[in-house]
Amino acid sequence: MRLHAGVTATAALALSLTLGAGTASSLPTSSPPTGSSAAASAPAGPVRPALPAPTGRHPVGTTELHLVDRDRPDPWLTGRDRELMVSVWYPARTTSGHPRPPYLRPGVARFADESGSFGLARPGDVDWAGIRTAAVTSAPADHRGGRPVVLYSPGLGVPRAFGTSTAVELASRGYVVVTVDHTHETDPVEFPGGRLERPAEPIDTVAERRTAIRTRVADIRFVLDRLEALRAGANPDAGGRRLPRGLGRALDLDRIGMYGHSAGGITSAETMRVDDRVDAGVNMDGTLQYSDEEFLPVAREGLDRPFMLMGTAQQTHANTPSWQSFWDRSTGWKRDLSLERGGHFSYTDFQTHLPALDAHLDIPAETREMYIGTVDAARSTAAQRAYLTAFFDRHLRDRPRPLLDAPSPAHPDIRFVP
């Protein structure tokens, strides 16, 4: 399980291949891989990737929350309370008069550019600051009937923003989605006023990996606590910033799901193990082991509530021991879906970003394949959106979804693993 984002891109990608599918990889954050033609020639102007539009019937609003846990010290920095940044994506009553927010906050966009676009380009090649989401800022929430709540946790080192495509899609389908940055592990996290917090140190040892997952689970449980306060009428934002009208009333906290990519998928499973407020979860290509010898508790114990594994050909319960252990011990509803030609970062917005960069920067084929495999990007995105929505519809809304029962010709890249 590789958790350290502060390595060279070449070393990071090589390490991902060496360790195989059972790794919780983080995005490299330095110069392009050796031999990259992106490093040799720049495009006429910066590339500005665009995310696919959501397909649901609801317009989407979004807001940020700065949350501070006064009762929990930060495990990575001495003398600091634990603080988090989260985004809330929700069905909106109207979008009129409300601006579209940037995909990355200004400081994060600047960092992404100056650090070489996560090892894929040179500074100035990608206009991260110019990308906008399909949501609007601070629109009034459509709270009619209450909305199921779904939390999202990203991979280690990966900003929550790289789960925007699925978050906006689920919000357009009637869910409130809360995406979480895990401070001093995500690189970087931007707080109000432009303050950037970066990782204090690499996370390399088994003990540090345990701390990281334990901290992530505590983060999610704290977020759930603050959502309960929001539902009760309080403003949980540390700065008391104004919240969208009706946001608290939109939260149906009797119906809570969670999903995550890589270590975020681990976090989903471990959170469900210790907190029965989460009714259903999804692990998107996250190993369930700290090392070859040590599985996580959830892999040793399993779960009794609905859970879906979404991996690639390199990681299924048929070929990954920690997933097999989890599968054998879980007594709730379960599925294992394999995006057969996908890569580890297919389960992030890089499924869309990297082909867009490749069209202008000529990313080496081997680099593209390391990140997102060889799957068709549009089909992959459509399949992920469809299966995530179907899963949460079935288990949070009690709606029949035959898509989950057998392979579909509409999504030929997805294999049901028996």
C-alpha positions as semicolon CSV with decimal commas, in nm:
position;residue;x (nm);y (nm);z (nm)
1;M;0,000;0,000;0,000
2;R;0,172;0,319;-0,112
3;L;0,062;0,627;0,076
4;H;0,333;0,884;0,005
5;A;0,252;1,154;-0,250
6;G;0,586;1,332;-0,232
7;V;0,786;1,115;-0,472
8;T;0,881;1,162;-0,835
9;A;0,622;1,069;-1,092
10;T;0,847;0,807;-1,250
11;A;0,912;0,640;-0,916
12;A;0,546;0,662;-0,814
13;L;0,418;0,497;-1,130
14;A;0,687;0,231;-1,120
15;L;0,604;0,158;-0,757
16;S;0,236;0,121;-0,844
17;L;0,327;-0,143;-1,101
18;T;0,569;-0,318;-0,868
19;L;0,318;-0,342;-0,584
20;G;0,031;-0,439;-0,812
21;A;-0,343;-0,394;-0,769
22;G;-0,335;-0,428;-0,393
23;T;-0,197;-0,077;-0,343
24;A;-0,367;0,239;-0,226
25;S;-0,183;0,466;-0,467
26;S;-0,159;0,841;-0,439
27;L;-0,112;1,083;-0,722
28;P;0,249;1,175;-0,803
29;T;0,309;1,547;-0,766
30;S;0,631;1,629;-0,944
31;S;0,782;1,644;-1,290
32;P;0,653;1,445;-1,591
33;P;0,784;1,090;-1,640
34;T;1,118;1,057;-1,812
35;G;1,073;1,053;-2,188
36;S;0,737;1,231;-2,179
37;S;0,680;1,429;-2,493
38;A;0,473;1,663;-2,277
39;A;0,800;1,769;-2,118
40;A;0,959;1,826;-2,457
41;S;0,693;2,045;-2,618
42;A;0,416;2,268;-2,490
43;P;0,073;2,318;-2,650
44;A;-0,025;2,648;-2,813
45;G;-0,224;2,737;-2,499
46;P;-0,306;2,574;-2,167
47;V;-0,543;2,278;-2,174
48;R;-0,868;2,317;-1,982
49;P;-1,032;1,977;-1,923
50;A;-1,409;1,968;-1,877
51;L;-1,606;1,715;-1,677
52;P;-1,906;1,541;-1,834
53;A;-2,239;1,702;-1,748
54;P;-2,457;1,528;-1,491
55;T;-2,749;1,328;-1,629
56;G;-3,007;1,358;-1,350
57;R;-3,309;1,589;-1,352
58;H;-3,207;1,805;-1,056
59;P;-2,992;2,119;-1,087
60;V;-2,701;2,098;-0,842
61;G;-2,586;2,340;-0,576
62;T;-2,269;2,324;-0,371
63;T;-2,113;2,483;-0,066
64;E;-1,806;2,430;0,152
65;L;-1,780;2,369;0,525
66;H;-1,476;2,429;0,745
67;L;-1,510;2,186;1,035
68;V;-1,299;2,190;1,352
69;D;-1,300;1,906;1,605
70;R;-1,206;2,072;1,935
71;D;-1,205;1,735;2,112
72;R;-0,953;1,561;1,885
73;P;-0,589;1,657;1,832
74;D;-0,449;1,628;1,482
75;P;-0,239;1,309;1,472
76;W;0,007;1,451;1,220
77;L;0,090;1,789;1,382
78;T;0,141;1,844;1,754
79;G;-0,070;2,105;1,927
80;R;-0,337;2,140;1,658
81;D;-0,706;2,054;1,671
82;R;-0,822;1,832;1,388
83;E;-0,981;2,041;1,113
84;L;-1,133;1,943;0,781
85;M;-1,266;2,094;0,462
86;V;-1,568;1,932;0,302
87;S;-1,790;2,012;0,004
88;V;-2,164;1,953;0,006
89;W;-2,337;1,884;-0,328
90;Y;-2,716;1,885;-0,326
91;P;-3,030;1,914;-0,541
92;A;-3,104;2,285;-0,579
93;R;-3,436;2,464;-0,616
94;T;-3,290;2,701;-0,873
95;T;-2,953;2,795;-1,019
96;S;-3,057;3,139;-1,142
97;G;-2,819;3,413;-1,031
98;H;-2,570;3,178;-0,871
99;P;-2,215;3,142;-1,011
100;R;-2,041;2,818;-1,100
101;P;-1,750;2,758;-0,860
102;P;-1,398;2,662;-0,965
103;Y;-1,320;2,292;-0,982
104;L;-1,010;2,345;-0,767
105;R;-0,975;2,617;-0,507
106;P;-0,722;2,885;-0,617
107;G;-0,435;2,766;-0,400
108;V;-0,488;2,401;-0,494
109;A;-0,504;2,494;-0,864
110;R;-0,182;2,692;-0,832
111;F;-0,013;2,402;-0,654
112;A;-0,133;2,157;-0,919
113;D;0,011;2,377;-1,194
114;E;0,342;2,455;-1,025
115;S;0,399;2,091;-0,930
116;G;0,359;1,976;-1,290
117;S;-0,006;1,867;-1,302
118;F;0,050;1,557;-1,089
119;G;0,343;1,445;-1,302
120;L;0,163;1,473;-1,634
121;A;0,269;1,811;-1,773
122;R;0,483;2,119;-1,724
123;P;0,378;2,434;-1,535
124;G;0,153;2,640;-1,759
125;D;0,035;2,346;-1,971
126;V;-0,298;2,296;-1,789
127;D;-0,544;2,566;-1,684
128;W;-0,658;2,407;-1,359
129;A;-0,781;2,743;-1,228
130;G;-1,015;2,790;-1,524
131;I;-1,212;2,466;-1,486
132;R;-1,565;2,508;-1,351
133;T;-1,802;2,251;-1,205
134;A;-2,154;2,180;-1,325
135;A;-2,294;2,298;-0,990
136;V;-2,361;2,650;-0,865
137;T;-2,258;2,811;-0,539
138;S;-2,496;2,858;-0,246
139;A;-2,823;2,799;-0,432
140;P;-3,124;2,719;-0,210
141;A;-3,159;2,346;-0,147
142;D;-3,453;2,143;-0,271
143;H;-3,535;1,975;0,058
144;R;-3,875;1,832;-0,029
145;G;-3,911;1,491;0,132
146;G;-3,555;1,488;0,264
147;R;-3,262;1,358;0,064
148;P;-3,047;1,051;0,135
149;V;-2,692;1,150;0,231
150;V;-2,383;0,991;0,073
151;L;-2,027;1,059;0,188
152;Y;-1,718;1,036;-0,033
153;S;-1,357;0,979;0,076
154;P;-1,073;1,014;-0,181
155;G;-0,753;0,816;-0,216
156;L;-0,454;0,891;0,001
157;G;-0,291;1,214;-0,110
158;V;-0,571;1,287;-0,358
159;P;-0,787;1,603;-0,326
160;R;-1,159;1,552;-0,276
161;A;-1,212;1,752;-0,596
162;F;-1,109;1,452;-0,804
163;G;-1,434;1,283;-0,707
164;T;-1,647;1,570;-0,839
165;S;-1,794;1,391;-1,142
166;T;-1,964;1,119;-0,938
167;A;-2,064;1,362;-0,661
168;V;-2,241;1,597;-0,902
169;E;-2,405;1,304;-1,079
170;L;-2,546;1,164;-0,754
171;A;-2,665;1,509;-0,649
172;S;-2,844;1,548;-0,983
173;R;-3,016;1,218;-0,903
174;G;-3,152;1,346;-0,571
175;Y;-2,877;1,276;-0,318
176;V;-2,687;1,508;-0,087
177;V;-2,320;1,418;-0,133
178;V;-2,047;1,522;0,112
179;T;-1,688;1,499;-0,013
180;V;-1,408;1,512;0,244
181;D;-1,042;1,617;0,240
182;H;-0,828;1,441;0,503
183;T;-0,595;1,716;0,622
184;H;-0,215;1,665;0,634
185;E;-0,255;1,363;0,411
186;T;-0,436;1,514;0,112
187;D;-0,190;1,735;-0,076
188;P;-0,283;2,015;-0,037
189;V;-0,599;2,123;0,151
190;E;-0,706;2,488;0,117
191;F;-0,885;2,655;0,407
192;P;-1,074;2,987;0,417
193;G;-0,846;3,281;0,355
194;G;-0,622;3,081;0,123
195;R;-0,427;2,891;0,389
196;L;-0,279;2,571;0,244
197;E;-0,204;2,270;0,459
198;R;0,030;2,006;0,319
199;P;0,131;1,664;0,454
200;A;0,366;1,684;0,748
201;E;0,561;1,375;0,643
202;P;0,544;1,065;0,423
203;I;0,318;0,782;0,539
204;D;0,539;0,480;0,483
205;T;0,527;0,235;0,773
206;V;0,254;-0,008;0,869
207;A;0,203;0,188;1,193
208;E;0,157;0,511;0,994
209;R;-0,088;0,339;0,762
210;R;-0,292;0,227;1,060
211;T;-0,289;0,584;1,190
212;A;-0,400;0,715;0,850
213;I;-0,700;0,482;0,825
214;R;-0,793;0,528;1,190
215;T;-0,779;0,906;1,141
216;R;-0,989;0,889;0,824
217;V;-1,259;0,686;0,998
218;A;-1,264;0,935;1,287
219;D;-1,287;1,218;1,032
220;I;-1,596;1,064;0,871
221;R;-1,764;1,000;1,205
222;F;-1,700;1,362;1,303
223;V;-1,848;1,481;0,973
224;L;-2,157;1,273;1,046
225;D;-2,183;1,436;1,388
226;R;-2,165;1,782;1,232
227;L;-2,427;1,689;0,974
228;E;-2,656;1,594;1,260
229;A;-2,599;1,940;1,409
230;L;-2,675;2,097;1,070
231;R;-2,995;1,897;1,044
232;A;-3,094;2,020;1,391
233;G;-3,060;2,382;1,279
234;A;-2,702;2,469;1,382
235;N;-2,433;2,607;1,152
236;P;-2,131;2,375;1,184
237;D;-1,896;2,595;0,978
238;A;-1,607;2,709;1,199
239;G;-1,628;3,062;1,059
240;G;-2,005;3,082;1,073
241;R;-2,030;3,144;0,701
242;R;-2,382;3,165;0,563
243;L;-2,518;2,831;0,440
244;P;-2,758;2,770;0,150
245;R;-3,122;2,809;0,249
246;G;-3,287;2,480;0,334
247;L;-2,964;2,276;0,339
248;G;-3,015;2,131;0,685
249;R;-3,373;2,031;0,610
250;A;-3,255;1,849;0,296
251;L;-3,058;1,596;0,502
252;D;-3,228;1,263;0,567
253;L;-2,982;1,112;0,813
254;D;-3,183;0,795;0,847
255;R;-3,054;0,702;0,500
256;I;-2,675;0,730;0,478
257;G;-2,436;0,574;0,228
258;M;-2,065;0,605;0,166
259;Y;-1,822;0,538;-0,116
260;G;-1,457;0,607;-0,181
261;H;-1,164;0,548;-0,411
262;S;-0,854;0,354;-0,306
263;A;-0,790;0,436;0,061
264;G;-1,128;0,608;0,052
265;G;-1,284;0,272;-0,028
266;I;-1,100;0,125;0,269
267;T;-1,234;0,412;0,478
268;S;-1,589;0,336;0,363
269;A;-1,563;-0,025;0,471
270;E;-1,392;0,047;0,804
271;T;-1,638;0,324;0,888
272;M;-1,929;0,086;0,831
273;R;-1,762;-0,167;1,060
274;V;-1,758;0,072;1,356
275;D;-2,050;0,307;1,285
276;D;-2,395;0,169;1,209
277;R;-2,519;0,509;1,093
278;V;-2,383;0,417;0,749
279;D;-2,632;0,186;0,582
280;A;-2,453;0,091;0,258
281;G;-2,107;0,138;0,110
282;V;-1,883;0,102;-0,194
283;N;-1,509;0,040;-0,219
284;M;-1,363;0,159;-0,550
285;D;-1,036;-0,032;-0,597
286;G;-0,899;-0,001;-0,244
287;T;-0,697;-0,285;-0,098
288;L;-0,810;-0,405;0,245
289;Q;-0,468;-0,473;0,391
290;Y;-0,194;-0,276;0,563
291;S;0,072;-0,515;0,433
292;D;0,095;-0,858;0,277
293;E;0,068;-1,009;0,625
294;E;-0,188;-0,781;0,791
295;F;-0,548;-0,737;0,674
296;L;-0,769;-0,459;0,803
297;P;-1,026;-0,556;1,069
298;V;-1,312;-0,523;0,820
299;A;-1,143;-0,776;0,590
300;R;-1,115;-1,018;0,882
301;E;-1,470;-0,962;1,007
302;G;-1,681;-0,866;0,702
303;L;-1,999;-0,657;0,712
304;D;-2,367;-0,733;0,766
305;R;-2,501;-0,446;0,551
306;P;-2,501;-0,388;0,174
307;F;-2,157;-0,336;0,024
308;M;-2,023;-0,328;-0,331
309;L;-1,667;-0,385;-0,445
310;M;-1,567;-0,208;-0,767
311;G;-1,223;-0,299;-0,894
312;T;-1,035;-0,383;-1,212
313;A;-0,910;-0,707;-1,361
314;Q;-0,611;-0,675;-1,127
315;Q;-0,822;-0,658;-0,811
316;T;-1,131;-0,872;-0,749
317;H;-1,231;-1,099;-0,465
318;A;-1,121;-1,390;-0,684
319;N;-0,757;-1,277;-0,705
320;T;-0,696;-1,048;-0,403
321;P;-0,670;-1,224;-0,064
322;S;-0,796;-0,931;0,147
323;W;-1,102;-0,889;-0,077
324;Q;-1,162;-1,265;-0,066
325;S;-1,150;-1,260;0,315
326;F;-1,395;-0,969;0,325
327;W;-1,624;-1,138;0,071
328;D;-1,633;-1,470;0,255
329;R;-1,713;-1,307;0,590
330;S;-1,972;-1,052;0,477
331;T;-2,331;-1,157;0,533
332;G;-2,510;-0,856;0,384
333;W;-2,604;-0,793;0,019
334;K;-2,285;-0,780;-0,188
335;R;-2,154;-0,745;-0,542
336;D;-1,809;-0,744;-0,698
337;L;-1,793;-0,547;-1,024
338;S;-1,476;-0,533;-1,232
339;L;-1,400;-0,251;-1,476
340;E;-1,200;-0,496;-1,681
341;R;-0,976;-0,263;-1,882
342;G;-0,968;0,018;-1,630
343;G;-0,681;0,143;-1,418
344;H;-0,657;0,249;-1,056
345;F;-0,739;0,614;-1,131
346;S;-1,027;0,527;-1,362
347;Y;-1,233;0,563;-1,045
348;T;-1,152;0,935;-1,025
349;D;-1,196;1,238;-1,250
350;F;-0,867;1,142;-1,412
351;Q;-1,075;0,905;-1,625
352;T;-1,191;1,225;-1,799
353;H;-0,893;1,455;-1,743
354;L;-0,617;1,234;-1,876
355;P;-0,763;1,172;-2,225
356;A;-0,820;1,549;-2,254
357;L;-0,458;1,617;-2,160
358;D;-0,340;1,341;-2,390
359;A;-0,517;1,500;-2,688
360;H;-0,309;1,816;-2,645
361;L;0,008;1,704;-2,465
362;D;0,063;1,358;-2,615
363;I;0,092;1,169;-2,286
364;P;0,301;0,851;-2,330
365;A;0,076;0,548;-2,380
366;E;0,238;0,360;-2,094
367;T;0,173;0,649;-1,854
368;R;-0,191;0,674;-1,958
369;E;-0,235;0,301;-1,914
370;M;-0,076;0,309;-1,567
371;Y;-0,334;0,565;-1,456
372;I;-0,656;0,468;-1,635
373;G;-0,591;0,149;-1,828
374;T;-0,724;0,116;-2,182
375;V;-1,098;0,139;-2,118
376;D;-1,306;0,383;-2,322
377;A;-1,332;0,693;-2,103
378;A;-1,692;0,786;-2,181
379;R;-1,819;0,429;-2,132
380;S;-1,625;0,395;-1,808
381;T;-1,771;0,715;-1,665
382;A;-2,123;0,622;-1,771
383;A;-2,091;0,276;-1,617
384;Q;-1,958;0,403;-1,284
385;R;-2,236;0,660;-1,259
386;A;-2,501;0,403;-1,346
387;Y;-2,388;0,137;-1,099
388;L;-2,329;0,380;-0,811
389;T;-2,673;0,534;-0,860
390;A;-2,838;0,193;-0,888
391;F;-2,664;0,072;-0,571
392;F;-2,770;0,367;-0,359
393;D;-3,118;0,372;-0,513
394;R;-3,170;0,010;-0,412
395;H;-3,026;0,032;-0,063
396;L;-3,112;0,386;0,048
397;R;-3,440;0,435;-0,141
398;D;-3,565;0,077;-0,166
399;R;-3,604;0,105;-0,542
400;P;-3,563;-0,208;-0,756
401;R;-3,263;-0,179;-0,984
402;P;-3,223;-0,480;-1,220
403;L;-2,890;-0,334;-1,337
404;L;-2,738;-0,482;-1,020
405;D;-2,866;-0,832;-1,088
406;A;-2,682;-0,933;-1,405
407;P;-2,441;-0,801;-1,670
408;S;-2,585;-0,532;-1,896
409;P;-2,515;-0,488;-2,268
410;A;-2,533;-0,112;-2,202
411;H;-2,214;-0,141;-1,996
412;P;-1,991;-0,398;-2,165
413;D;-1,681;-0,296;-1,970
414;I;-1,827;-0,417;-1,638
415;R;-1,785;-0,782;-1,540
416;F;-1,981;-0,938;-1,252
417;V;-1,730;-1,140;-1,048
418;P;-1,901;-1,453;-0,911
